Amino acid sequence: MLETRGLSKAFRGRPAVIDLDLSLPGGVVFAFLGPNGSGKTTTVRMLTTVLRPSGGEARVMGFDVVREAERVRRVVAAVPQGAVMSYHLDLVGNITTYLVLAGLSPREARRRTEEALERFGLREHRRKKPHEVSGGLRRRAELARVLARRVPVLFLDEPTAGLDPGARRELWEEVRSLGREGCLVFLTTHSFEEAEAVADVVGIMSGGRLAASGRPGELAASLGALSLEEAYFRVIGGAGGGPGSPGSSLP
């Protein structure tokens, strides 16, 4: 469902992503870890057609992110960390409008909106505007409208930022459910707990390169670490390597 070969991006001659190789099937939750500036966000922006790669290639659902960008945009959805909702519309209006603009009929958009409000515990807040609810509820609404699109490939950037522990665990279960239903979920996070809770595969970026990757437990073991957190700091400290590195691939 997602494949890159030598994917690279440079800004004014400075490399941000270097020769990234990924191969991820459907039904997988992939957690992308790495310090700020390691290339995670740049990678996601290339895969969602926001940025044009400087080199290499990437395909999503078989579509090239450069030559078939419009087709890629039809099969992916993204929730950026700074997602924006219209403060002139209530939560119902925000979700329904988003779905209509994504190509759904008004009738289907309304139906899916009601399902999303119920699933994310937002029904009693349906007529409130984004600035009238807490940051956690607003984040839930941002996620609800994108998940209601039901695309095969979903990108989530720090999805649980601002959520309380209960809401965070509910979202984790939702992410796992998406994976079980065949969706490819590409998750960027700084939370080791989150990565261990939801990810089938973890990739660690360092200095623009995919320094290590693999299933969480196997990756830690391959680096002689007792936890994913310990493995992470060994990798970004220069002790990366091991099975699955530098690329990530699943059968």
C-alpha positions as CSV (number, residue, x, y, z in Angstrom):
1,M,0.0,0.0,0.0
2,L,2.9,2.3,0.6
3,E,6.4,2.0,-0.9
4,T,9.4,4.3,-1.2
5,R,12.7,3.8,-2.9
6,G,15.5,6.2,-2.2
7,L,13.0,9.0,-1.2
8,S,14.9,12.2,-0.5
9,K,14.3,15.8,0.2
10,A,16.7,18.7,0.5
11,F,16.0,22.4,1.3
12,R,18.5,24.8,-0.3
13,G,21.0,22.1,-0.6
14,R,20.6,20.8,3.0
15,P,19.3,17.2,3.2
16,A,16.2,16.7,5.3
17,V,15.3,13.1,4.2
18,I,18.0,10.8,2.8
19,D,17.4,7.7,0.7
20,L,14.3,6.5,2.6
21,D,13.2,2.9,1.8
22,L,9.8,1.8,3.1
23,S,7.5,-1.0,2.2
24,L,4.3,-1.2,4.2
25,P,1.1,-3.3,3.5
26,G,-2.4,-2.7,4.6
27,G,-3.6,-3.7,8.0
28,V,-0.5,-2.3,9.7
29,V,0.0,0.5,12.2
30,F,3.4,2.1,11.6
31,A,4.9,4.4,14.3
32,F,7.4,6.9,13.1
33,L,9.8,8.0,15.9
34,G,12.6,10.5,16.0
35,P,13.7,13.8,17.5
36,N,12.5,17.1,16.1
37,G,14.2,17.9,12.8
38,S,14.9,14.2,12.0
39,G,12.8,14.2,8.8
40,K,9.5,12.7,10.0
41,T,7.2,15.6,9.1
42,T,9.0,16.2,5.8
43,T,8.5,12.5,4.9
44,V,4.8,12.7,5.7
45,R,4.4,15.8,3.6
46,M,6.0,14.1,0.6
47,L,3.8,11.0,1.0
48,T,0.7,13.2,1.2
49,T,1.8,15.2,-1.9
50,V,2.3,18.5,0.0
51,L,6.0,18.5,-0.8
52,R,7.7,17.4,-4.0
53,P,10.6,15.0,-3.4
54,S,14.1,16.0,-4.5
55,G,14.9,12.4,-5.4
56,G,13.8,8.8,-5.3
57,E,10.2,7.8,-5.6
58,A,7.1,7.0,-3.5
59,R,3.9,5.2,-4.3
60,V,0.7,5.0,-2.2
61,M,-1.9,2.4,-3.3
62,G,0.2,2.1,-6.5
63,F,0.0,5.8,-7.3
64,D,3.1,7.9,-7.8
65,V,3.1,10.8,-5.4
66,V,4.4,13.2,-8.1
67,R,2.9,12.0,-11.4
68,E,-0.4,10.9,-9.9
69,A,-0.7,13.3,-7.0
70,E,-4.5,13.8,-7.4
71,R,-5.1,10.0,-7.2
72,V,-3.0,9.8,-4.1
73,R,-5.0,12.6,-2.4
74,R,-8.2,10.5,-3.0
75,V,-6.9,7.5,-1.0
76,V,-5.1,9.2,1.9
77,A,-6.2,11.4,4.8
78,A,-4.1,13.3,7.3
79,V,-4.5,14.8,10.7
80,P,-1.7,17.2,11.2
81,Q,-0.8,18.2,14.8
82,G,-2.0,21.8,14.1
83,A,-5.3,20.7,12.5
84,V,-7.6,23.7,11.9
85,M,-11.4,23.7,12.2
86,S,-13.8,26.5,11.2
87,Y,-14.8,28.5,14.2
88,H,-17.8,29.7,12.3
89,L,-19.3,26.2,12.2
90,D,-20.4,23.9,15.0
91,L,-18.9,20.4,15.3
92,V,-21.7,18.9,13.1
93,G,-21.1,21.6,10.4
94,N,-17.3,21.1,10.6
95,I,-17.4,17.3,10.1
96,T,-20.2,17.4,7.4
97,T,-18.6,20.1,5.4
98,Y,-15.2,18.4,5.4
99,L,-16.8,15.1,4.2
100,V,-18.7,16.9,1.4
101,L,-15.6,18.7,0.3
102,A,-13.8,15.3,0.3
103,G,-16.4,14.1,-2.3
104,L,-19.2,12.4,-0.3
105,S,-22.8,13.2,-1.1
106,P,-24.5,15.5,1.5
107,R,-26.7,12.6,2.6
108,E,-23.8,10.2,3.1
109,A,-21.8,13.0,4.8
110,R,-24.6,13.6,7.3
111,R,-24.9,9.8,8.0
112,R,-21.2,9.5,8.6
113,T,-21.1,12.6,10.7
114,E,-23.7,11.1,13.1
115,E,-21.6,7.9,13.3
116,A,-18.5,9.8,14.0
117,L,-20.1,12.0,16.7
118,E,-21.4,8.8,18.4
119,R,-18.1,6.9,18.1
120,F,-16.0,9.8,19.6
121,G,-18.4,10.7,22.4
122,L,-19.2,14.1,20.8
123,R,-23.0,13.9,20.4
124,E,-23.8,16.1,23.4
125,H,-21.4,18.8,22.0
126,R,-22.7,18.6,18.4
127,R,-24.0,22.2,18.3
128,K,-21.0,23.7,20.0
129,K,-18.3,25.6,18.0
130,P,-14.7,24.5,18.3
131,H,-13.8,27.4,20.6
132,E,-16.6,26.4,22.9
133,V,-15.2,23.0,23.8
134,S,-12.0,21.9,25.5
135,G,-8.8,21.3,23.6
136,G,-9.2,17.5,24.1
137,L,-12.7,17.5,22.6
138,R,-11.6,19.7,19.7
139,R,-8.8,17.2,19.0
140,R,-11.4,14.4,19.1
141,A,-13.5,16.2,16.6
142,E,-10.5,16.8,14.3
143,L,-9.8,13.1,14.3
144,A,-13.5,12.1,13.9
145,R,-14.0,14.1,10.7
146,V,-10.9,12.6,9.0
147,L,-11.6,9.0,10.2
148,A,-15.1,9.3,8.8
149,R,-13.7,9.5,5.3
150,R,-12.7,5.8,5.6
151,V,-9.7,6.0,3.3
152,P,-7.2,3.0,3.1
153,V,-4.2,5.1,4.2
154,L,-4.3,7.4,7.2
155,F,-1.5,9.7,8.4
156,L,-1.7,10.9,12.1
157,D,0.7,13.4,13.5
158,E,0.8,13.3,17.3
159,P,-2.8,12.3,17.4
160,T,-3.2,12.1,21.1
161,A,-1.6,15.5,21.9
162,G,-3.9,17.3,24.4
163,L,-6.1,14.2,25.2
164,D,-6.6,13.0,28.7
165,P,-5.5,9.4,29.6
166,G,-9.0,8.0,29.0
167,A,-9.5,9.6,25.7
168,R,-5.9,8.7,24.7
169,R,-6.6,5.0,25.3
170,E,-9.9,5.2,23.4
171,L,-8.1,6.6,20.4
172,W,-5.5,3.9,20.6
173,E,-8.2,1.3,20.4
174,E,-9.6,3.1,17.4
175,V,-6.3,3.1,15.7
176,R,-5.8,-0.6,16.4
177,S,-9.3,-1.2,15.0
178,L,-8.4,0.6,11.8
179,G,-5.4,-1.6,11.4
180,R,-7.5,-4.8,11.9
181,E,-9.9,-3.5,9.3
182,G,-7.1,-3.3,6.7
183,C,-6.2,0.4,6.9
184,L,-2.5,1.4,6.8
185,V,-2.0,3.9,9.7
186,F,1.1,6.0,9.5
187,L,1.6,7.5,12.9
188,T,4.2,10.1,14.0
189,T,4.7,10.3,17.7
190,H,7.1,11.2,20.5
191,S,5.4,8.8,22.9
192,F,7.1,5.4,23.4
193,E,4.0,4.2,25.3
194,E,1.8,5.1,22.3
195,A,4.1,3.4,19.9
196,E,4.2,0.2,22.0
197,A,0.5,0.3,22.5
198,V,-0.6,0.6,18.9
199,A,2.2,-0.1,16.4
200,D,2.9,-3.3,14.5
201,V,6.1,-1.7,13.1
202,V,8.3,1.1,14.4
203,G,10.7,3.2,12.4
204,I,13.3,5.5,14.0
205,M,14.5,8.5,12.1
206,S,17.8,10.1,12.9
207,G,19.6,12.8,10.9
208,G,17.2,12.4,7.9
209,R,17.8,8.6,7.7
210,L,15.7,5.7,8.7
211,A,18.2,4.4,11.3
212,A,16.4,1.3,12.5
213,S,13.0,-0.3,12.1
214,G,11.1,-3.5,13.0
215,R,8.4,-4.8,15.3
216,P,8.7,-3.1,18.6
217,G,9.9,-6.1,20.7
218,E,12.1,-7.5,18.0
219,L,13.7,-4.1,17.4
220,A,14.5,-3.6,21.0
221,A,15.9,-7.2,21.3
222,S,18.1,-6.7,18.2
223,L,19.7,-3.7,19.8
224,G,20.2,-5.5,23.2
225,A,17.6,-3.1,24.8
226,L,15.0,-4.0,27.3
227,S,12.4,-1.5,26.0
228,L,11.6,0.5,22.9
229,E,12.6,3.7,24.7
230,E,16.1,2.3,25.5
231,A,16.4,1.1,21.8
232,Y,15.4,4.5,20.6
233,F,18.1,6.3,22.6
234,R,20.7,3.8,21.5
235,V,19.8,4.4,17.9
236,I,19.8,8.2,17.9
237,G,23.0,8.1,20.0
238,G,24.7,6.3,17.1
239,A,24.1,2.6,18.1
240,G,21.5,2.1,15.4
241,G,21.4,-0.9,13.1
242,G,20.2,-4.4,13.3
243,P,17.5,-6.3,11.5
244,G,15.2,-4.3,9.4
245,S,17.6,-1.3,9.1
246,P,18.0,1.0,7.3
247,G,14.7,0.2,5.5
248,S,11.4,-1.2,6.8
249,S,9.5,-3.9,5.0
250,L,6.8,-6.4,5.9
251,P,5.5,-9.3,3.8
